[in-house]
Amino acid sequence: MSVATSTSPAQTVSLSKAAVRNWKPPIGFGIFAIIALLLFTVGARSGITTFRLSTSSDLIQLPAISADVVIVTTVVVILLFAMAAYSAWLSYRAMRTPLWMTALFAALFLVAFLTWAAAGQLIPVPGLLVGAVGLSAPLIFGSLGGVISERVGVVNIAIEGQLLAGAFASAVVASITQQPVLGLLAAVIAGMLVSFVLAAFSIKYIVDQVIVGVVLNVLVIGLTSFLFSKLLSPNAALLNSPPRFPRLPIPLLGEIPIIGPVFFRQTIIIYIMYVAVAAVWFALFKTKWGLRLRAVGEHPQAADTVGINVNRTRFWNVSLAGAIAGLGGAYFTLGSVGAFNKEMTAGAGFIALAAVIFGRWDPIRATLAALLFGFASNLQSVLSIVGSPVPSQFMLMLPYLVTIFAVAGLVGQVRAPAASGKAYVKS
């Protein structure tokens, strides 16, 4: 015996609205607004912070901006609470908080924080951003490799090993040949070789992908450390003195204030990075190759049914991912430090993997997430120079806290490709 129930149209609309209400954005806004209130009231500071917007070589010289700490922090806190309230109202009305609002909220919080942290000091904005791009470069290459690998269905824990292998190979080859281009090519090959091992064990022999990745990281760290101690250190002049790529400013574009120094006065590796981000995004979402790659990562059985060789597609795309990550390793030795050191990647591969998750397995979003990590790392250096009261350890910790919030779902649903990490055995 069943009892029929009826629901009025008004009740149906009410239930549907309740079902799609998302309170995560207003909760996140509220938490950061409260943090800002406590930070700027309990640790209140006064004075004038100066933001320098131009360098001496800019075609157009922008005047420096002076900001009163008390006024800026007070106005921003009011705006943050207003935006949190508006986001709550949107959620109550079963409407989404727009992305531009989240970006504006983050920008206001950052401006107020910089004004407060550098009270009475000068912040060179172009230098801050140039350093952020430089520190983000290996992370961006690593995250692009991670996106390709995981989109095709293989969890790439070995990004750290690929970066380190690329850094080692580029240093040795560029030192011997005195040709940084050959060092760059060696980094690509080294990253690909590490990926070959990952692909072979995880795809052909169906070993757990996470375990293979961890073992590869340990292997590459141990091998490069041993070779550094036994070969590179005693023969540094021959094997560990690679020439670095010079900066290549682009005429006219490089003279634009702020944008010019940040994006158009860089080394060839950074320009390759720009092309790589655009190419991976276009190929992944606008080409047949990308469609097949994503199909293998989402539903390998269906892909196999229409004639796609799943394991071969996975093998070669994981290798491509390693080659791209190897380019990131080359940046350490040919674009930044200028020599190889033990464990010089310092966990950059794991940060790149976090950027992949934070960016929801999208190359553009993963790039933005990597830029966030690079900016936070460079920010702690700049604030320590100007004598900020903020502990440098907190600034280094900040990106990881943001990633935890992201992975926990505070900034929205995070879902990996359905077949990522799952071996495929053709039945």
C-alpha positions in Angstrom: 0.0 0.0 0.0 1.5 3.4 -1.0 0.5 6.9 0.0 0.7 9.5 -2.7 2.0 12.9 -1.7 1.7 16.1 -3.7 3.9 19.2 -3.6 2.7 22.6 -4.6 4.6 24.6 -7.3 5.7 27.1 -4.6 7.1 24.3 -2.4 8.9 22.8 -5.4 10.6 26.1 -6.2 11.5 26.5 -2.5 13.0 23.0 -2.3 15.0 23.5 -5.5 16.4 26.8 -4.3 17.4 25.2 -1.0 19.1 22.4 -2.8 21.4 24.7 -4.8 22.3 27.2 -2.1 26.0 27.3 -1.6 27.2 28.8 1.6 30.9 28.2 1.1 31.8 31.5 -0.6 30.2 33.7 2.1 31.7 31.6 4.8 35.2 32.0 3.2 34.7 35.7 2.8 33.5 36.1 6.4 36.5 34.2 7.7 39.0 36.3 5.9 37.1 39.5 6.7 37.3 38.6 10.4 41.1 37.8 10.0 41.6 41.2 8.4 39.7 43.0 11.3 41.7 41.2 14.0 45.0 41.7 12.2 44.5 45.4 11.5 43.0 46.3 14.9 45.0 44.1 17.3 48.2 44.7 15.4 47.3 48.3 14.4 50.1 50.2 12.7 50.3 53.8 11.4 52.4 55.6 8.8 52.6 55.9 5.0 53.4 53.0 2.7 54.8 53.9 -0.7 54.3 51.8 -3.8 56.8 52.3 -6.6 55.2 51.4 -9.9 57.9 52.1 -12.4 61.6 51.3 -13.0 64.2 53.6 -14.4 64.0 52.0 -17.9 60.2 52.3 -18.3 59.1 54.4 -21.3 56.3 56.0 -19.2 57.2 56.9 -15.6 54.3 56.4 -13.3 54.3 58.4 -10.0 54.6 56.4 -6.7 51.5 55.9 -4.7 51.5 56.8 -1.0 48.9 55.1 1.1 47.9 55.9 4.7 47.9 52.7 6.6 45.0 53.5 8.9 42.7 54.8 6.2 43.4 52.0 3.7 43.0 49.2 6.3 39.8 50.7 7.7 38.1 51.2 4.3 39.2 47.7 3.1 37.8 46.0 6.2 34.4 47.7 5.7 34.4 46.6 2.0 35.4 43.0 2.9 32.5 42.7 5.4 30.1 44.3 2.8 31.2 41.8 0.1 30.8 38.9 2.6 27.2 40.1 3.4 26.4 40.5 -0.3 27.8 37.0 -1.0 25.6 35.6 1.8 22.6 37.4 0.3 23.3 35.8 -3.1 23.6 32.4 -1.5 20.3 32.9 0.3 18.7 33.7 -3.1 20.3 30.5 -4.5 22.6 32.6 -6.8 26.3 32.0 -7.3 28.9 34.4 -6.1 30.6 35.6 -9.3 34.3 34.9 -9.9 35.1 38.6 -10.4 33.9 39.2 -6.8 36.2 36.6 -5.4 39.1 38.1 -7.4 38.2 41.6 -6.1 38.0 40.4 -2.5 41.4 38.8 -2.8 42.9 41.9 -4.4 41.5 44.2 -1.7 42.8 42.0 1.1 46.2 41.9 -0.5 46.5 45.6 -0.9 45.5 46.2 2.7 47.9 43.6 3.9 50.8 45.0 2.0 50.0 48.5 3.2 49.8 47.4 6.8 52.9 45.1 6.6 55.2 47.7 5.0 54.1 50.7 7.0 56.6 53.5 6.6 58.5 51.6 3.9 58.7 51.5 0.1 57.5 48.5 -1.9 58.9 48.1 -5.5 55.8 46.6 -7.2 57.6 45.7 -10.5 60.4 43.9 -8.5 57.9 42.1 -6.4 56.0 40.8 -9.4 59.1 39.9 -11.4 60.4 37.8 -8.6 57.0 36.1 -8.3 57.1 35.1 -12.0 60.6 33.8 -11.6 59.8 31.7 -8.6 56.6 30.5 -10.3 58.3 29.3 -13.5 59.3 25.8 -12.3 55.9 25.4 -10.6 54.1 26.3 -13.8 56.0 23.8 -15.9 55.5 21.1 -13.2 51.8 21.8 -12.9 51.4 21.7 -16.7 53.0 18.3 -16.7 50.8 17.3 -13.8 47.6 18.4 -15.6 48.5 16.4 -18.7 49.4 13.3 -16.7 46.4 13.3 -14.5 44.0 14.2 -17.3 45.1 11.0 -19.1 44.6 9.0 -15.9 48.1 8.7 -14.2 48.7 10.4 -10.9 52.1 12.1 -11.3 53.7 12.2 -7.9 57.1 12.1 -9.6 57.0 15.8 -10.6 59.7 16.5 -8.0 62.0 13.9 -9.5 61.4 15.2 -13.0 62.2 18.8 -12.0 65.4 17.7 -10.2 66.5 15.4 -13.1 66.0 18.3 -15.5 68.0 20.7 -13.3 70.9 18.2 -13.0 71.0 17.3 -16.6 70.8 20.9 -17.8 73.6 21.9 -15.5 76.0 19.2 -16.6 75.3 19.4 -20.4 75.3 23.2 -20.5 78.6 23.2 -18.4 80.4 20.8 -20.8 79.1 22.3 -24.0 78.8 26.0 -22.8 75.5 26.0 -24.8 72.4 26.6 -22.6 70.2 25.5 -25.5 71.7 22.0 -25.3 71.2 22.1 -21.6 67.6 22.9 -22.1 67.3 19.9 -24.5 69.0 17.7 -21.9 66.5 18.7 -19.3 63.6 17.7 -21.5 65.2 14.3 -22.1 65.9 13.8 -18.4 62.4 14.6 -17.4 61.0 12.3 -20.1 63.3 9.4 -18.9 61.9 9.7 -15.4 58.4 9.7 -16.9 59.2 6.6 -18.9 59.9 4.7 -15.7 56.7 6.0 -14.1 54.7 5.1 -17.2 56.2 1.6 -17.6 55.6 0.5 -14.0 52.2 2.1 -13.5 50.7 1.3 -17.0 52.4 -1.9 -18.1 53.1 -3.6 -14.8 50.1 -2.0 -13.0 52.1 -1.0 -9.9 50.4 1.6 -7.7 51.0 5.0 -9.2 51.5 6.8 -6.0 54.1 4.3 -4.7 56.0 4.4 -8.1 56.0 8.2 -7.9 57.3 8.4 -4.4 60.0 5.8 -5.1 61.1 7.7 -8.2 61.4 10.9 -6.2 63.6 9.2 -3.6 65.7 7.6 -6.4 66.3 10.8 -8.3 67.1 12.7 -5.1 69.6 10.1 -4.0 71.2 9.7 -7.4 71.7 13.4 -8.0 73.0 14.0 -4.5 75.5 11.2 -4.9 76.7 12.5 -8.3 76.8 16.0 -7.0 79.1 15.0 -4.2 81.3 12.7 -6.2 81.5 14.4 -9.6 80.1 17.9 -9.7 81.7 19.3 -6.5 85.3 18.1 -7.3 84.9 19.3 -10.9 82.7 22.3 -10.5 84.5 24.4 -13.2 83.9 21.7 -15.8 80.6 20.1 -14.8 78.7 22.7 -12.7 79.3 26.1 -14.2 76.5 26.4 -16.8 76.0 29.6 -18.7 72.6 31.2 -17.9 70.2 32.5 -20.5 70.3 36.3 -20.7 67.2 38.4 -20.4 65.7 39.3 -23.8 63.6 42.4 -23.5 60.9 42.7 -26.2 61.1 46.2 -27.8 58.3 48.6 -26.8 56.4 45.9 -24.8 59.3 45.7 -22.4 59.1 49.4 -21.7 55.4 49.4 -20.5 55.2 50.2 -16.8 54.6 47.2 -14.5 53.6 44.9 -17.3 56.8 45.3 -19.3 59.4 44.4 -16.6 57.2 41.5 -15.4 56.3 39.8 -18.7 58.5 41.2 -21.4 62.0 41.5 -19.9 62.5 37.8 -19.3 64.7 34.9 -20.4 63.9 32.5 -23.2 62.6 29.9 -20.7 59.9 32.3 -19.4 58.8 33.0 -23.0 58.7 29.2 -23.6 56.5 29.0 -20.5 54.0 31.5 -22.0 53.8 29.4 -25.1 53.5 26.1 -23.2 50.6 27.3 -21.1 48.7 28.5 -24.2 49.6 25.4 -26.2 48.6 22.9 -23.5 45.2 24.7 -22.9 44.5 24.9 -26.6 45.5 21.3 -27.3 43.7 19.9 -24.3 40.3 21.5 -25.1 40.4 22.4 -28.8 42.0 19.4 -30.6 41.3 15.8 -31.3 44.4 14.9 -29.3 43.0 16.6 -26.2 39.6 15.0 -26.6 41.2 11.6 -26.7 43.4 12.4 -23.8 40.5 13.5 -21.6 38.4 10.6 -22.7 41.1 8.1 -21.6 41.3 9.9 -18.2 37.5 10.0 -17.7 36.2 6.8 -19.1 38.9 4.5 -20.5 36.4 1.7 -21.3 34.4 4.0 -23.5 37.6 5.3 -25.2 38.7 1.8 -25.9 35.3 1.0 -27.4 35.7 3.7 -30.1 39.2 2.5 -31.0 41.6 4.5 -28.8 44.6 2.6 -27.5 44.3 3.5 -23.8 47.6 2.4 -22.5 49.6 3.7 -25.5 47.8 7.1 -25.1 48.6 7.1 -21.4 52.3 6.1 -21.9 53.2 8.8 -24.5 51.3 11.6 -22.7 52.9 10.8 -19.4 56.2 11.0 -21.2 55.2 14.4 -22.6 54.3 15.6 -19.2 57.7 14.6 -17.9 59.4 16.5 -20.8 57.5 19.7 -19.9 58.4 19.3 -16.2 62.0 18.9 -17.1 61.9 22.4 -18.6 61.0 23.6 -15.2 64.0 22.0 -13.7 66.2 23.7 -16.3 65.0 27.1 -15.0 66.8 26.5 -11.7 70.2 26.1 -13.3 69.9 28.0 -16.6 67.6 30.9 -15.6 67.9 31.4 -11.8 70.6 29.9 -9.6 73.3 29.2 -12.3 74.5 26.0 -10.8 73.2 22.7 -9.5 72.9 22.0 -5.7 71.6 19.1 -3.7 67.8 18.9 -3.6 67.6 22.4 -5.0 64.0 21.9 -6.1 63.1 22.0 -2.4 59.7 20.4 -2.8 58.7 22.4 -5.8 57.3 19.3 -7.4 54.8 18.7 -4.6 53.8 22.4 -4.7 53.2 22.0 -8.4 51.0 19.0 -7.6 49.1 21.1 -5.2 48.7 23.7 -7.9 47.2 21.1 -10.2 44.5 20.2 -7.5 44.0 23.9 -6.6 43.5 24.6 -10.3 41.0 21.8 -10.8 43.1 20.0 -13.4 42.9 23.0 -15.8 46.1 24.4 -17.3 45.1 28.1 -16.9 43.9 27.7 -13.4 46.8 25.6 -12.4 49.1 28.4 -13.8 47.3 31.0 -11.7 47.6 28.7 -8.6 51.4 28.3 -9.2 51.7 32.1 -9.5 50.0 32.4 -6.1 52.7 30.1 -4.6 55.5 32.1 -6.3 54.0 35.4 -5.2 53.7 34.3 -1.6 57.3 33.0 -1.6 58.7 36.2 -3.0 56.5 38.3 -0.8 58.0 36.9 2.3 61.5 37.9 1.0 60.4 41.4 0.2 58.7 41.9 3.6 61.7 40.6 5.4 63.9 43.2 3.6 61.6 46.1 4.5 61.4 44.9 8.2 57.8 43.8 8.3 56.5 42.4 11.6 55.0 39.4 9.8 57.1 36.3 10.4 58.6 34.9 7.2 57.5 31.4 8.2 53.9 32.6 8.1 54.2 33.9 4.6 55.7 30.6 3.4 52.8 28.8 5.1 50.1 30.9 3.5 49.9 29.2 0.1 49.6 25.8 1.7 46.7 27.1 3.9 44.9 28.4 0.8 45.4 25.0 -0.9 44.0 23.2 2.1 40.9 25.5 1.9 40.6 24.8 -1.8 41.0 21.0 -1.5 38.5 21.0 1.3 36.0 22.5 -1.1 35.8 26.0 0.4 36.3 27.6 -3.0 34.0 25.1 -4.8 33.8 21.5 -5.8 37.1 19.8 -6.6 36.9 16.6 -8.7 39.8 14.8 -10.3 39.4 13.0 -13.6 37.3 9.9 -13.0 39.9 7.4 -14.0 43.0 9.2 -12.5 45.1 6.7 -10.6 43.3 3.7 -11.9 45.1 1.2 -14.0 43.3 0.0 -17.1 43.3 -3.7 -18.1 41.6 -4.5 -21.4 39.0 -7.2 -20.9 
